[in-house]
């Protein structure tokens, strides 16, 4: 130790920056001199940068030349010392977790709490596209979601769990050859082992996931974020299994790497002291994704047709060439963007327009009008990290929320389908 203490500060910092975050933190507790020298933002910035750029190929001795996070990346330069340490520690945990043989680490609950540890750092790492998180599968997060519902967890935790389910499911679908065998059957097996109380024992994973959507099969004047994020897994899985051919999965569905979550989110600090009062990951995408600058441009997507039977969902061919014209609102304090009536798109029934508004809280209210027939269908949706998700139907006062229900829709930016970066 005396030899270490005799080293110049610059060399001590260099040594500390070469260590894992947890080891560097231990070094700070040795004595005041080491703490003064190494408790430095640049030290932990280098640790964070190294571990954020970790490649799963490195364990095979292969170096990945792609550097995702550089020295001038805002995620590194804008963080305080405390935030940088948390970022580095989360990246280290992500790397260590990728070597585990079981999923038990996902379900770790710290003492004196009933909250899953991973909720405070893993969704953040997934949004930052950490390579150690790419191999995660949806099944453990479905288990987590069910447990959160059972214990009446906060809505934001349910939304965050749904984000992880959708992200892992979408990534799986993009690289599978046989959706039924590689994706759906593992989920079927999970639900067979963990049947719901009110569902037929012969139900499959699509039905089970559908049962997790609050107010499923109703057309409401508002469609909240918890409903939208819970809907996406069942909508996505059914679309992939029954509508898309394997080669269409890569070409038509959005690529998680092309979405670029980090640029669309204000990712909150990890490991908050009090999760109930700290900024939530669940809504960190809303502020940027409701802006006219983001909304403007080409979109694509699908809608389901469920007017004949709420439990029999069919999909029309995709809506394409949706050119959203968005502008800044005038006057309304709760509106973030106005969708101009010049917005146009095409589906199997012909050309249509979209007109409405996107609220600051992420709720979306649109009217879809077919230019030739004149038929109109109101859309009630919500902005998610994967695009706009919602329900459509008939707004007639003579119909209740069940009879007015037509189906669901999901649209996303066309550029997200351009393939992996």
N, C-alpha and C positions, 0 to 999 in steps of 0.2 A: 504493500500500500504506500509506504513512503516514496518509493520510486515513481508511482503513478501521480502522487501529489506534486512531485517536482517538475512534472511536464508543463509546458506552456499551455495557456488556455485554448489556443487554436488547435493544438494536438489533442487535448482532452475532448474538445467538441467533435473532432473528426472521429475519435474512437467511439464516442457516444452515438454519433449518427450512423455508425456501422452496425449497431446493435438492434435487436428487436425492440419494439416500443416498451414492452413490459420490463426488459432488462435495463433499458435506459432509465426508466422510472425507479427501478431498484437502486441504480447507481446514484440517483439524486438523494436517496435516503441514507447514504453512507456517512457523509459529513457535510458541514456547511460549505467547505471549499469546493467540493465536487458539485454541490447543488448550485452554487453561484456561477460556476463555469459552464455547466451543461443544461441548466434550466433555461434554455434559449429557444425562441421560436424557430430560428433557422435550423437548429439541430433536429427538432421534431418535424420540421418541414421536409428535410431530406429523408427522414425515416418514412414519413407518410408518402412521399413521392415514390420511393423505392417499392414499398409494399402495395401501393395502389397500382403500380405498373407490373406487379407480379404476373408471371405467365405460368399456367399449369404445365407448360412444356418444360419448364426448368427442372422439374424433378426427374426428367429423363435426360438431362444434360443438354437440352436444346435451348438456345437463346432466341427469344422473340425480339426482332428488331423494331417492332412497332411500339412507340412510346405514346401512350394515351395522355398522360399527365406530365406536362413540362414545368420548368421552374416558374414560368410566368402564368400558369393556369390560375384563374380566379379562385378556384376551390382551395388553392394553396395560399395564394398571396393575400386574400381578403380575410382569412381566418385569424383569430386571436391565438395566443399561445395555448390557452385552455382548449379551444376548438381544434387546434392543430394536433394536440396530444390525443384528443378523443378520436380524431380522424385516423391517426396512425394506429391507435390501439384497436379500432374497429377493423382496419385492414389486416392487422396481425391476426385477430380472431377469425376473420374470414378465411385466411390462408390455413390456419391450424384446423379449422372445422372441415375444410375440404379433404383432409387426410383421414377423417374419422370413417370407420367402417359401418357405423349405424347412424340413424337420424336422431339419436337420443339428445344430442346437443341442442337441437332445435326446441326441445321441450323443457329446457332448464328454466327453473323458476328460483330466483334469489330468495334468501331467507327473509322472513317478515313481509312477504309480498305474494300476491297471486298472479302477478303480471309476468308474462314470458320475457326472458332476458333479450331474445333476438328482436323483439319489437322495437327496441331502442337503438339498433344499429344495422341489422341485416337488410331491411328494406332500403336503407340509405346506400348500402354497398351494392345492392342490386340496381338501384337507380344510377349509380356511378359506373355500372357495367364492370364490376370487378370480376376478373376472369375466374376466380375461385368459386364464384356463385353461378357460373353458367351451367354446371352439371346438376343443379338442384331440380328435384321433381315436384310436381304439385301435390302428391298424396299427403306428405306430412303437414302441409299448410291447410289442407282440407280438414285433417284431424284437429289442427289448432283452431280453425274457424268454428268447428262444431263445439269444441270445448269452451271457446269464448262465448258462444251463444248460450250454452248450458249454464255458465256462471254469470250471465248477464253483464258481460264486459262492456266498457264504453263503446259507443258507435264508431269512434275513430279507430279503435283497435280492430274492429270487424272490417272496416274499409281497408286498413293496412294489410290485413291477412288476405283479403280478396285481391289486392294488388299483387301480392306474391303468388297467389294461385294463378292468376291470369298471365303474369309475366312468364312463369315457368311453363305453363301449358302452351303459350304461344311459341316459346322457344323450342319446345319439344316437337310441336306440329311442323315447324319449319324444316326440321331435319329428319323427320321420320319417313319411312317408305310405306308402311302399312299402319294407318291410323287406328284401325280397329284392334290390331294385335299389339302395337307398341304403346298406344296411349290410352285407348278406351278400356281395354280389358284389365290393365292394372288398377284403374279406378273402379271398375266393376267389382273386382275382387275385394278392394277396400270396403266398399259399401255392403257387399255380401257379409263381410265379417262385422260390420258396424251398422246394422239396419236401423232405419228411422222408426219411430213409434207409429207413425200414421201412414206409412207407405207400404204398398204391396211387396211381399218378399221377392216377387219376380221383377221388380223395377230395376232398371239399369242406372248407370252413373249419371246419364243425362237427366233422368227423372229426379234422382236424388239431389243433384245440383240445382235443378229447377225449384225444388221444394224449399231451398234456402233463400229464395227471393221473396222479400216481404211484399205482400199485396200482389202476388203474381196473378196475371190475367185480368187486371183491372186498369181502366183508363182514368187517370186522375189529373186534376188540374196542376199538380206538381209531381215531379219525379225526382226523388232525392238521391244524393250521392251513394248512400248505402245500398239503395235498390239497384242503381246503375252498375256498381262494382260487383254486386252479388249476381247480377244477371249475366255479365260478360262470360264467365266460365261455361255455363250451360249453352248460351247462344253460340259461343265459339266452337265448343266441342260438337254440337249438333250440326253446325255449318260444315265443319271439317269432315265429319263422318258421312253425312247424307247428301251434301251438295257439291263439294269440291273433289276433283280427282287429285291424286298425289302430286302431279306436276303443277297443279294450280295453287297448292299450299304455299310454295315459295314465291310464286308470281303474283298472287292476288292478296294474300294476307300481309299485314304490316310486319316488318322485321324489327325486333326490339332494338337492334343496334342502329337502325336508321331513324327510329323515333328520337333518340337522343334525350333521354329523360333529364339528364343533368342540366341541359340548356333550357329546359321547359319548367324546371322546378326551382323553388327557393328551399333547398334541402335544409331542414332545421338541424341544430347541433345534436350530436349523438350522446347517449348516456345522460339524459337530463336528470337533475336532482329530484324534480317533481314532474312526472309525466302529465299530471292533471292540469298543470298551469303553464307548461312549456309549449311552444309552437308544435303543432302536430304534423307528422309526416302525411297524414291522410289527405289534407287539403293543400299541401305545399305546391301543387301544380296549378291551382285555380287562377291565381293572380296573373300569371303570364299567358295562360292558354285562353283567357277570355278577351284578350286584347284584339282589336281589329287587325293589327299587323300579323298576328298569328293566324287568325281565322281566314283572312283573305287568301284566295288561291284555289287550287284544284283539290277536290275531295272525291272519295269513292266509298262504297259500302253496300250493305245488304239490309233488307227488311223481311220480317216473317209475316206470313199470312195466316191468321188464326181466327178468322171470323166464323168459320164453320164449327170449329172445336178449339177451345182454349188449350187443350192438351195435345193437339195434333198440329205440329208446327211445320209449315212448308216454306221454302224460300224461293222468291222470284229471282231471275238473273240479276246480277249486280247493278246498282245505280252507278252510273259513270259520268265522267265529265261534269261533275258538280263544281261549277265555278262560283265560289262564294264571294260576293261583293260586300265587304264589311266597312262600316264607317263609325266614327265617334258619335255618340248620342248627343242630343241637345236637351238639356234640362233635367231629365230623369236621373236622380241621384243613385238609384240602385242598379242602373243599367250600364254595362261595360262596353257593349257594342250593339249596333243595329245591323241586322242582316237585310240588305237592300232588296227590293222586289226584282231588281235586275239579275239576281242570282238565278242561274239556270243549271239544269241537270237532265239526264235522260235515263229512263228505265224501260222495261218491257212494254209499258203502256204508253210510252211516248215522252215528249219533252215536258218538263215541269219547271215551275219556279218555286223558290223558297223565300219566305219573308218573315221577319220577326225580330227577336231580340235575345241577347245573351246577357244574363245578369251578373253582377259582380260576385255573387256567391256560387256561380257555376251553373245555375239553372238555365235551361234553354227552352224558349217558346217560339215555335215556328209554325207556319202554315204551308203545306205542300199543295200546289195547285197545278193540275194538268192543263196545258195551254189550249189543247183542242177540245177535250170533253168538258172542261170547266170544273171537273170534280175537285173538291178540296178535302184535305185530311190534316187535321191539326197534329203537330208533333210536340210532345212534352218530354224533355230530356235533361241530361246533366253532363257537364264536361268531366271526363275522366282522363287519366294519363294516356289512355289508348284511343282517345277521340270522343265523339259525342254519342252517348247511348241513351235510348229512351223508348217511349211507347207512342203508338199512333192509334187513332180511332175516330169516332164520330162524336162531335161536341153537342149533339142535339139535346135539348132540355127534356125531351120525351124519353130518353134512354138513361138507365142507371150506369154505374161505372163498369158493370160486367157486360151488359148488352152493347155498350159503346166501344168496347175494346176491340181493336183490329189486329194488333200484333206489336212486335218490337222492331227497333232499328238500331244500327250501329254504323256510323260513318267515320272515316279517318282520312288523314292527309295522304294524297296520292303519292307524294314523294317518299313516304314511309315504306312503299313497296319496291323501292329501287334496289334492294338487296343489301347484303352485309357490307359494312365498311371495313 
